[in-house]
Amino acid sequence: MSETINTYNPATGEKLDHYHLMSADDAEQAVTRSQEAYLNWRRTSFDARAQLFNNLADLMEERIDDLSNLMTREMGKVAEQGRQEVQLCANICRYTAEHGAEILEDEHRIFEGGRAIISYQPIGVILGIQPWNFPLYQVIRYSVSNIMAGNTTVLKHAKNVFGMAVAIQQMYEDAGFPKNVYQSLLIDGGTASDLIKHKHVRGVTFTGSDEVGKQVAKEAASLSKKTVMELGSNDAFIVLADADIDQAVETCIKGRVINNGETCVAAKRFVIVDSIYDEFRDKFVAQCKKLKVGDPADENTDLGPMAREDLRDELHDQVKASLEAGATLSLGGEVPDSSGYFYPITVLENVSPDMPAYDDELFGPVASLIRVRDDKEAMTVANDSRYGLGGGIFSTDTDNAIALAKNEFDTGMVNINGYSLAQPNLPFGGVKDSGYGREHGGYGMREFVNIKTIMIAEQQNS
């Protein structure tokens, strides 16, 4: 008898649906079917693939309300942000359709004694292990680029968003993709780990915590299988002495509470130069108090619930541990006595090393304010992290901010005087414990391919 997985509405705690986990044997057979589909899919033309991705984009836009409502029900995403996620995914499909052939076309080079062709060839089945926080985007991000490259994909999605996993496979098939080119496997983590060993799985892409990601990478590496890791982060947003304070406050709050604060590339640590710290702090707290926490289906809600009760409890434990270590509480920090998995926007001050609020990723609506002497110390503190996914700099001297971002900031992505999430035409990824590899901007299409060199000797005239 297979295990039953229930999904719940995090705003109410009410049961939504139930799903049956696949057995290990069924999951292995699914990978075999994916390999069989690959043998045909790899021979399709780029034009044919592009047409199907345009179909998929059209379907997403047609189903935008259903998909965003599903996100709201399964993981508490604020309704308008759900629609934005669906539109981003449609844009990713169209970008891939438009640029895939160009990015993956053969290159021609000359070498002594002949000429060479560099060909980007697919390698087979790619296993994706993806989280719940962007339940459509995380899957589309990895699967679209790999399928465009001629690979096929199997997905292990998070248990609390199995409804989205089912919906994504249905969309792929409704768009006209051959069966088994994309499959959502309703499996647990143990089965997914076992699939890494499957002879037909040629690569693994993982998004999630760095602790689990390192274990996935270790298992894959032991079998000489390539991985892409998009792991956690504790992104620092630096407010320099010459920053526009009002703009910085507005943007930093957006970067902290978007997606209910459950974003790997969210603004988490706010490093503020002493001369402007008090003004920034006062305005930041005042604006946070105005945010509306409540039903994510309500168009006026700014902050919905956290996705699961255990995630909220873990966040609260991190806040309490930080306070016990000497941080001070300026706002929030109390679990509300109400139904649902809500946590208030929380502001911590006097945050220093050896506190969870400084060292670890707080995956929820908690802001850590850190006072520094000057611009130089701000950059030192920003880089004082085992993570390096994103970050931000606020300064009216844009040229200086660009120089700091380029030459000093040890992170994969930097926002200057703004906050942006993923863009279809820009690479996405990090360094240090935030992982490796890149997605988007064409880079993801070349992560899981065989860069094959073909050397043709030329006859020399005597």
Residue pairs with C-beta under 8 A, 6 or more apart in sequence:
2 20
2 21
2 22
2 23
3 20
3 21
3 188
4 18
4 19
4 20
4 21
5 18
5 19
5 20
5 21
5 159
5 162
5 186
6 15
6 16
6 17
6 18
7 15
7 16
7 17
7 18
7 19
7 74
7 159
7 160
7 161
7 162
7 163
8 14
8 15
8 16
8 160
8 308
9 15
9 16
9 73
9 74
9 76
10 75
10 76
10 304
10 305
10 306
10 307
10 308
10 309
10 340
10 341
11 72
11 76
11 295
11 296
11 297
11 304
11 305
11 340
11 341
11 342
12 339
12 340
13 309
13 339
13 340
13 341
16 73
16 74
16 163
17 162
17 163
19 162
19 163
19 166
19 186
20 186
21 186
21 187
21 188
21 191
22 30
22 185
22 186
22 187
22 191
24 191
24 194
27 185
27 187
27 191
27 194
27 195
28 195
28 198
30 154
30 180
30 183
30 185
31 125
31 127
31 154
31 195
31 198
31 200
31 201
32 200
33 180
33 183
34 125
34 152
34 153
34 154
34 180
34 181
34 183
34 200
35 124
35 125
35 152
35 200
36 180
37 152
37 178
37 179
37 180
37 181
38 122
38 124
38 125
38 150
38 151
38 152
38 181
40 178
41 147
41 150
41 151
41 152
41 178
41 181
42 121
42 122
42 150
42 151
44 150
46 100
46 101
46 104
46 148
47 101
49 97
49 100
49 147
49 148
49 150
50 96
50 97
50 98
50 100
50 101
50 148
51 97
52 175
52 176
52 177
53 93
53 94
53 96
53 97
53 100
53 144
53 148
53 175
54 93
54 94
54 97
55 175
55 176
56 90
56 93
56 144
56 171
56 172
56 175
56 177
57 89
57 90
57 91
57 93
57 94
57 97
58 90
58 175
59 171
59 174
59 175
60 67
60 86
60 87
60 89
60 90
60 93
60 136
60 171
61 86
61 87
61 90
63 86
63 171
64 83
64 86
64 87
65 83
66 167
67 82
67 86
67 136
67 164
67 167
68 77
68 79
68 82
68 83
68 85
68 86
69 79
69 82
69 297
70 135
70 163
70 164
70 167
71 77
71 82
71 85
71 135
71 136
71 161
71 164
72 78
72 79
72 82
72 296
72 297
72 304
73 163
74 132
74 135
74 160
74 161
74 163
74 164
75 132
75 133
75 135
75 160
75 161
75 307
76 260
76 296
76 304
76 305
76 306
76 307
76 341
77 85
77 259
77 260
77 296
77 304
78 259
78 260
78 296
78 301
78 302
78 303
78 304
79 296
79 297
79 298
79 299
79 301
80 299
81 258
81 259
85 134
85 136
85 137
86 136
88 137
88 421
88 422
88 424
89 136
89 137
89 140
91 424
92 137
92 140
92 141
92 144
92 424
92 440
93 140
93 144
94 424
95 424
95 425
96 144
96 145
96 148
96 424
96 445
97 148
99 442
100 148
100 149
100 445
103 442
103 445
103 446
104 120
104 148
104 149
104 445
104 446
104 449
105 120
106 117
106 118
106 119
106 120
107 117
107 118
108 115
108 116
108 117
108 118
109 115
109 116
109 118
110 116
111 455
113 457
113 458
113 460
114 455
114 456
114 457
114 458
115 455
115 456
115 458
116 453
116 454
116 455
116 456
117 453
117 454
117 456
118 451
118 452
118 453
118 454
119 451
119 452
119 454
120 149
120 445
120 446
120 449
120 450
120 451
120 452
121 150
121 449
121 450
121 452
122 149
122 150
122 151
122 448
122 449
122 450
123 151
123 202
123 203
123 448
123 449
123 450
124 151
124 152
124 200
124 201
124 202
124 203
125 151
125 152
125 153
125 154
125 198
125 200
125 201
125 202
126 142
126 146
126 151
126 152
126 153
126 154
126 201
126 202
126 203
126 204
126 205
126 448
127 153
127 154
127 155
127 156
127 192
127 195
127 196
127 201
127 203
127 204
127 205
128 139
128 142
128 143
128 153
128 154
128 155
128 156
128 204
128 205
128 206
129 155
129 156
129 189
129 192
129 204
129 205
129 206
129 207
129 208
129 216
130 138
130 139
130 142
130 155
130 156
130 157
130 158
130 206
130 207
130 208
131 138
131 158
131 207
131 208
132 157
132 158
132 160
132 161
132 307
133 259
133 262
133 263
133 264
133 307
134 259
134 263
135 157
135 158
135 161
135 164
135 165
136 164
136 168
137 422
138 207
139 155
139 157
139 164
139 165
139 168
139 184
140 168
141 422
141 428
141 439
141 440
141 444
142 153
142 205
142 207
142 228
142 439
142 444
143 153
143 155
143 182
145 439
145 440
145 444
145 445
145 447
146 152
146 153
146 205
146 444
146 445
146 447
146 448
147 153
147 177
147 181
147 182
148 445
149 445
149 446
149 448
149 449
150 449
151 202
151 203
151 448
151 449
152 180
152 181
152 182
153 181
153 182
153 183
154 183
154 185
154 195
154 201
155 165
155 168
155 182
155 183
155 184
155 185
156 185
156 187
156 189
156 191
156 192
156 195
157 164
157 165
157 184
157 186
159 188
160 307
160 308
162 186
165 184
165 186
166 184
166 186
168 182
168 184
169 182
169 183
169 184
172 181
172 182
173 179
185 191
185 192
185 195
187 195
189 212
193 215
193 216
193 219
195 201
196 204
196 216
196 219
196 220
196 223
196 225
197 219
197 223
201 225
202 225
202 226
202 448
203 220
203 225
203 226
203 227
203 228
203 447
203 448
204 216
204 217
204 220
204 225
204 226
204 227
204 228
205 227
205 228
205 229
205 230
205 437
205 447
205 448
206 212
206 213
206 216
206 217
206 227
206 228
206 229
206 230
206 231
207 230
207 231
207 264
208 231
208 232
209 231
209 232
209 361
210 231
210 232
210 387
210 433
210 434
210 435
213 229
213 231
213 435
216 227
216 229
217 227
217 229
220 226
220 227
221 227
226 447
226 448
227 437
228 429
228 435
228 436
228 437
228 438
228 439
228 444
228 447
228 448
229 435
229 436
229 437
230 264
230 389
230 428
230 429
230 430
230 434
230 435
230 437
230 439
231 264
231 387
231 389
231 430
231 433
231 434
231 435
232 264
232 361
232 363
232 387
232 389
232 433
232 434
233 264
233 265
233 268
233 361
233 387
233 388
233 389
233 390
233 430
233 434
234 268
234 269
234 359
234 360
234 361
234 362
234 385
234 387
235 265
235 266
235 267
235 268
235 269
235 387
235 389
235 390
235 391
235 392
235 411
236 268
236 269
236 270
236 271
236 381
236 382
236 383
236 385
236 391
236 392
237 252
237 255
237 267
237 269
237 270
237 271
237 391
237 392
237 393
237 394
237 415
238 271
238 272
238 378
238 379
238 382
238 391
238 392
238 393
238 394
238 404
239 245
239 248
239 252
239 270
239 271
239 272
239 273
239 276
239 280
239 378
239 394
240 273
240 375
240 378
240 393
240 394
240 395
240 397
240 401
241 273
241 275
241 276
241 374
241 375
242 395
242 396
242 397
243 276
243 394
243 395
243 396
244 394
244 396
244 417
245 276
245 279
245 280
245 283
246 283
247 394
247 417
248 280
248 394
248 417
249 280
249 283
249 284
249 287
250 287
251 392
251 394
251 417
251 418
251 419
252 267
252 270
252 284
252 367
252 392
252 394
252 419
253 284
253 287
253 288
253 291
254 419
255 266
255 267
255 392
255 415
255 419
256 266
256 267
256 268
256 345
256 365
256 367
257 291
257 302
257 303
257 345
257 365
258 266
258 419
258 421
259 266
260 296
260 303
260 304
260 305
260 306
260 307
260 364
260 365
261 303
261 306
261 345
261 363
261 364
261 365
261 366
262 306
262 307
262 311
262 363
262 364
263 421
264 361
264 389
264 434
265 389
265 390
265 413
265 421
265 422
267 367
267 392
267 419
268 361
268 362
268 366
268 367
268 368
269 351
269 357
269 358
269 368
269 370
269 381
269 382
269 385
270 280
270 284
270 367
270 368
270 369
270 370
271 370
271 372
271 378
271 381
271 382
272 280
272 281
272 369
272 370
272 371
272 372
272 378
273 372
273 373
273 374
273 375
273 378
274 371
274 372
274 373
274 374
277 369
277 371
281 330
281 349
281 369
284 347
284 367
284 369
285 330
285 331
285 347
288 331
288 332
288 345
288 347
288 367
289 331
291 302
291 303
291 345
292 300
292 301
292 302
292 303
293 301
293 302
293 303
293 304
293 342
293 344
293 345
294 301
294 303
294 304
295 301
295 304
296 304
296 305
303 345
303 365
304 342
305 312
305 340
305 341
305 342
305 343
306 312
306 315
306 341
306 342
306 343
306 364
307 341
308 341
309 341
311 341
311 363
311 364
312 335
312 341
312 342
312 343
312 364
313 335
315 343
315 362
315 363
315 364
315 366
316 335
316 343
318 356
318 357
318 360
318 362
318 366
319 329
319 333
319 346
319 348
319 356
319 357
319 362
319 366
321 355
321 356
322 348
322 351
322 355
322 356
322 357
322 358
322 368
323 329
323 333
323 348
325 352
325 354
325 355
326 350
326 352
326 355
327 348
327 349
327 350
327 351
327 352
327 355
327 357
327 368
328 348
328 349
328 350
329 346
329 347
329 348
329 349
330 347
330 348
330 349
330 369
331 344
331 345
331 346
331 347
332 343
332 344
332 345
332 346
332 347
332 365
332 366
333 344
333 346
333 348
334 344
335 343
336 342
336 343
336 344
343 364
343 365
343 366
344 365
345 365
345 366
345 367
346 365
346 366
346 367
347 366
347 367
347 369
348 357
348 366
348 367
348 368
348 369
349 369
349 371
351 357
351 358
351 368
351 369
351 370
352 358
352 370
353 359
353 384
356 362
357 366
357 368
358 368
358 370
359 385
359 386
361 387
362 368
370 381
372 378
372 380
372 381
379 404
379 408
379 409
382 391
382 409
383 408
383 409
383 410
383 411
385 432
386 432
386 433
387 430
387 432
387 433
387 434
388 410
388 411
388 412
388 430
388 431
388 432
388 433
388 434
389 411
389 412
389 413
389 429
389 430
389 431
389 434
389 435
390 411
390 412
390 413
390 414
390 415
390 430
391 409
391 411
391 413
391 414
391 415
392 414
392 415
392 416
392 418
392 419
393 401
393 404
393 405
393 409
393 414
393 415
393 416
393 417
394 401
394 416
394 417
395 401
395 416
395 417
398 416
398 417
401 416
401 417
402 416
405 414
405 416
410 431
410 432
411 430
411 431
411 434
412 428
412 429
412 430
412 431
412 434
413 428
413 429
413 430
422 428
422 439
422 440
423 440
423 441
424 440
424 441
425 440
425 441
425 442
426 440
426 441
427 438
427 439
427 440
427 441
427 443
428 438
428 439
428 440
428 441
429 435
429 436
429 437
429 438
429 439
429 443
430 436
437 447
438 444
438 447
439 447
